[in-house]
């Protein structure tokens, strides 16, 4: 009952509308520009470049700029690797099934490597959830725009997010001291923790991706990377209870978010209206991501699916079905990975006692 009560409680606000507004503007301006230019095929590159703005949300301007610069460069590396991976099938003459499994492997490696990199660079939010999403989503697009165009949009969006990050300095009352952050000094314990966390991401993403790909090939659903994203959600947290709670909140929030998405799709929105909905969802997600994860997922789910429909039109019904199935698979795998070490320790203790 305590776990249930914690799942639906909401923490106090801490001027969350400031980072939420920055992130919403960082998404809206690049996407509406692409709509006006008639280049929605580049929208996914802008969407993930805008992720730079979610880092360092509560930090002073100088620290925020450094953190966002690190995060932006890491995301740009992931984006270019994803764009190259998307060309793997035609370049190597692979069949679709082989390509799918290779992308699962590549995404799994990104999950582990970016988790370690995020810990190494002291990025917050921690982990590699956004990098998994960015890599797999871009790599799965069949008709890629020219590489230089996609990367140009990603770089420009990243620079725009950096500018927004310290834009409040134009107001003297909002300025914080522009002092360089202290160099990162990593203790042996921190290095070991980063490696263990990276291994956890590797296992969770790999298992979820493999299970979703295997089940999807037999039951006819796709988007296996949504399971990989959902699988790493429970890995973030200071206790097992908190991690399990996040996994359950992910499932419930996704179901509620799908109901919101269904209502949005019934409206038959124009592209510019869709971009506005995405900006509003981004605002809502950042408003509640630290206070109530379940509620944040109600905004994240339509945001992720609408961005997919904006670039690759598909049947909304199939997308809704795939999203809930993949989320359940991924969250279940993530919770199992979280509980496995404790279960293994108890099993060994019993064996030793016996």
C-alpha positions in Angstrom: 0.0 0.0 0.0 2.9 2.3 0.7 4.3 1.7 -2.7 0.9 2.3 -4.2 0.5 5.6 -2.3 4.0 6.8 -3.4 3.2 5.9 -7.0 0.4 8.5 -7.1 1.9 11.2 -4.8 3.3 14.4 -6.3 6.3 16.3 -5.1 6.4 20.1 -4.5 7.2 22.4 -7.3 10.5 24.2 -7.7 10.0 26.8 -10.5 9.6 23.9 -12.9 7.9 26.1 -15.4 11.3 27.8 -16.2 13.0 24.7 -17.6 9.7 23.5 -19.1 9.3 26.7 -21.0 12.9 26.5 -22.3 12.5 23.0 -23.5 9.1 23.7 -25.1 10.6 26.7 -27.1 13.7 24.6 -27.9 11.4 22.0 -29.6 8.8 24.3 -31.1 11.0 26.9 -33.0 13.1 24.3 -35.0 10.1 22.2 -35.8 7.9 25.0 -36.9 10.7 26.3 -39.1 10.9 22.9 -40.8 7.2 22.9 -41.3 7.4 26.3 -43.0 10.2 25.0 -45.1 8.3 21.9 -46.1 11.1 19.6 -44.7 9.3 17.4 -42.2 11.7 14.6 -43.2 14.3 16.4 -41.1 12.1 16.8 -38.0 13.4 13.8 -36.1 17.0 15.3 -36.2 15.6 18.6 -34.8 13.6 16.7 -32.1 16.7 14.9 -30.7 19.0 17.9 -31.1 16.5 19.7 -28.8 17.1 17.1 -26.1 20.2 19.2 -25.2 17.9 21.5 -23.4 16.8 19.0 -20.8 20.2 18.8 -19.1 21.4 21.1 -16.3 17.9 22.4 -15.6 18.5 23.7 -12.1 22.2 24.7 -12.4 23.7 28.2 -12.6 24.2 29.5 -16.2 27.9 28.6 -16.5 27.5 25.1 -15.2 24.3 24.6 -17.2 26.1 25.6 -20.4 29.0 23.2 -19.8 26.6 20.3 -19.0 24.4 21.0 -22.0 27.5 21.3 -24.3 28.7 17.9 -23.1 25.2 16.4 -23.5 24.8 18.1 -26.9 28.1 16.7 -28.3 27.3 13.2 -27.0 23.8 13.4 -28.6 25.3 14.6 -31.9 27.6 11.6 -31.9 24.7 9.3 -31.3 22.7 11.0 -34.1 25.4 10.6 -36.8 26.1 7.0 -35.8 22.3 6.3 -36.1 22.2 8.0 -39.5 25.1 5.8 -40.7 23.5 2.7 -39.2 20.3 3.5 -41.1 22.2 3.1 -44.4 23.7 -0.2 -43.4 21.0 -2.4 -45.0 21.4 -0.9 -48.5 25.1 -0.4 -48.3 25.8 -4.0 -47.2 23.0 -5.7 -49.1 21.4 -7.1 -46.0 17.9 -8.6 -45.6 15.4 -6.9 -43.3 15.6 -9.5 -40.5 19.4 -9.4 -40.3 19.3 -5.6 -40.3 16.7 -5.6 -37.4 18.9 -7.8 -35.2 22.0 -5.8 -36.0 20.2 -2.6 -35.0 19.2 -4.3 -31.7 22.8 -5.1 -31.1 24.0 -1.6 -32.0 21.3 0.0 -29.8 22.3 -2.3 -26.9 25.9 -1.1 -27.3 24.8 2.5 -27.3 22.7 1.8 -24.2 25.8 0.6 -22.2 28.3 3.0 -23.7 26.2 6.2 -23.3 25.2 5.2 -19.7 28.9 5.1 -18.8 29.6 8.3 -20.7 26.7 10.1 -18.9 28.1 9.0 -15.6 31.6 10.0 -16.7 30.4 13.4 -17.7 28.2 13.9 -14.7 25.1 14.5 -16.8 21.7 14.8 -15.3 19.3 13.2 -16.2 21.5 10.2 -15.8 21.6 7.1 -17.9 21.2 6.5 -21.7 17.4 6.5 -22.2 17.4 9.5 -24.6 20.4 8.1 -26.5 18.7 4.7 -27.0 15.6 6.5 -28.2 17.5 8.8 -30.6 19.7 6.1 -32.0 17.0 3.5 -32.6 14.4 5.9 -33.9 16.7 7.5 -36.5 18.3 4.2 -37.5 14.9 2.7 -38.1 13.8 5.4 -40.7 13.8 3.7 -44.1 14.1 6.8 -46.3 16.9 8.9 -44.9 17.5 12.5 -46.0 21.0 13.5 -47.1 23.4 13.0 -44.2 24.7 16.6 -44.2 21.2 18.0 -44.1 20.2 15.9 -41.1 23.4 16.7 -39.2 23.1 20.4 -40.0 19.6 20.5 -38.6 20.8 18.6 -35.5 23.7 20.9 -34.9 21.7 24.1 -35.4 19.0 22.8 -33.0 21.7 21.9 -30.4 23.2 25.4 -30.7 19.7 26.9 -30.3 19.1 24.9 -27.2 22.5 26.1 -25.8 21.5 29.7 -26.5 18.1 29.2 -24.7 19.9 27.7 -21.8 21.6 30.9 -20.8 19.2 33.4 -22.4 17.9 34.5 -19.0 21.2 36.4 -18.6 19.8 39.3 -20.6 17.9 40.1 -17.4 20.3 41.4 -14.7 18.0 40.0 -12.0 18.3 36.5 -13.4 22.0 36.3 -13.9 24.1 33.9 -12.0 27.9 34.1 -11.6 29.7 32.9 -14.8 32.3 30.8 -13.1 33.9 27.7 -14.7 32.8 24.4 -13.1 35.4 22.5 -11.2 37.2 19.7 -13.1 35.6 16.3 -12.8 37.5 14.1 -10.4 36.3 10.5 -10.4 36.9 8.3 -7.4 37.5 4.5 -7.9 34.1 3.9 -6.4 32.4 6.2 -8.9 34.3 4.5 -11.8 33.2 1.1 -10.6 29.6 2.3 -10.1 29.6 3.7 -13.7 30.8 0.4 -15.1 28.2 -1.6 -13.2 25.4 0.8 -14.2 26.5 0.5 -17.8 26.4 -3.3 -17.6 22.9 -3.0 -16.2 21.8 -0.9 -19.2 23.5 -3.3 -21.5 21.6 -6.3 -20.1 18.2 -4.6 -19.8 18.3 -3.1 -23.3 19.6 -6.2 -24.9 17.1 -8.6 -23.3 14.2 -6.3 -24.0 15.2 -5.7 -27.6 15.8 -9.4 -28.2 12.5 -10.4 -26.6 10.5 -7.7 -28.4 12.1 -8.6 -31.8 11.5 -12.3 -31.3 7.9 -11.8 -30.2 7.2 -9.1 -32.8 8.3 -11.4 -35.7 5.8 -14.0 -34.6 2.9 -11.8 -33.5 3.2 -9.1 -36.1 4.1 -6.0 -34.1 7.1 -3.7 -34.5 9.0 -0.8 -32.9 11.2 -3.0 -30.7 13.2 -0.1 -29.5 10.3 1.2 -27.5 10.8 -2.0 -25.3 14.5 -1.1 -25.0 13.7 2.4 -23.9 11.1 1.2 -21.3 13.5 -1.4 -20.0 16.1 1.1 -18.8 13.5 3.3 -17.0 13.6 1.3 -13.8 17.4 1.4 -13.7 17.3 5.0 -12.5 16.7 5.5 -8.8 18.2 5.5 -5.3 16.5 2.3 -4.1 14.9 -0.9 -5.4 11.5 0.4 -4.3 11.9 3.6 -6.3 13.1 1.7 -9.4 10.2 -0.8 -9.4 7.8 2.1 -8.9 9.2 3.9 -12.0 8.7 0.7 -14.0 5.1 0.4 -13.0 4.5 4.1 -13.5 5.9 3.8 -17.0 3.2 1.3 -17.9 0.3 3.1 -16.3 1.4 6.5 -17.7 1.8 5.0 -21.1 -1.8 3.7 -21.1 -3.1 7.0 -20.0 -0.9 8.8 -22.6 -2.3 6.6 -25.3 -5.8 7.7 -24.4 -4.6 11.3 -24.8 -3.0 10.5 -28.1 -6.1 8.8 -29.4 -8.1 12.0 -28.6 -5.4 14.1 -30.4 -5.4 11.9 -33.5 -9.2 12.2 -33.8 -8.8 15.9 -34.3 -6.9 15.4 -37.6 -4.4 18.2 -37.0 -2.3 20.0 -39.6 1.5 19.8 -39.3 1.8 23.2 -37.6 -0.8 22.2 -35.1 1.0 18.9 -34.5 4.2 20.8 -33.7 2.2 23.0 -31.2 0.9 19.8 -29.5 4.5 18.5 -29.3 5.7 21.7 -27.7 2.8 21.6 -25.1 3.6 17.9 -24.4 7.3 18.8 -23.9 6.3 21.5 -21.5 4.0 19.2 -19.5 6.7 16.4 -19.4 9.3 18.8 -18.0 6.8 20.3 -15.5 6.3 16.9 -13.9 9.3 14.7 -14.7 10.9 15.3 -11.3 7.7 15.5 -9.3 5.4 12.7 -10.6 6.8 10.3 -13.2 3.5 8.7 -14.0 2.0 12.1 -14.9 5.0 13.0 -16.9 4.5 9.8 -19.0 1.0 11.0 -19.9 2.7 13.8 -21.8 5.8 11.8 -23.0 3.8 9.1 -24.7 1.9 11.3 -27.2 5.1 13.4 -27.6 7.1 10.4 -28.8 4.3 8.9 -31.0 3.3 12.2 -32.6 6.9 12.9 -33.5 7.1 9.5 -35.1 3.9 10.1 -37.1 5.3 13.5 -38.2 8.2 11.9 -39.9 7.0 8.4 -40.9 3.2 8.3 -41.4 1.7 5.1 -40.2 -1.5 3.6 -38.9 -2.3 5.2 -35.6 -4.0 2.0 -34.4 -0.9 0.0 -35.0 1.2 2.5 -33.3 -1.0 2.5 -30.2 -1.0 -1.3 -30.1 2.8 -1.5 -30.5 3.4 1.2 -27.9 1.6 -0.6 -25.1 2.9 -4.1 -25.9 6.5 -2.9 -26.2 6.2 -0.8 -23.0 4.9 -3.8 -21.0 7.7 -6.0 -22.3 10.4 -3.5 -21.6 9.2 -2.4 -18.2 8.8 -6.0 -17.1 12.4 -6.8 -18.2 13.7 -3.7 -16.5 12.0 -4.5 -13.2 13.3 -8.1 -13.5 16.9 -6.7 -14.0 16.5 -4.5 -10.9 15.2 -7.3 -8.7 17.7 -10.0 -10.0 20.7 -9.0 -7.9 18.8 -9.0 -4.7 17.2 -12.4 -5.5 20.6 -13.8 -6.4 22.1 -12.6 -3.1 19.2 -14.2 -1.1 19.6 -17.5 -3.0 23.3 -17.6 -2.2 22.7 -16.8 1.4 20.2 -19.7 1.6 22.6 -22.0 -0.1 25.4 -21.0 2.3 23.1 -21.5 5.3 22.0 -24.9 4.0 
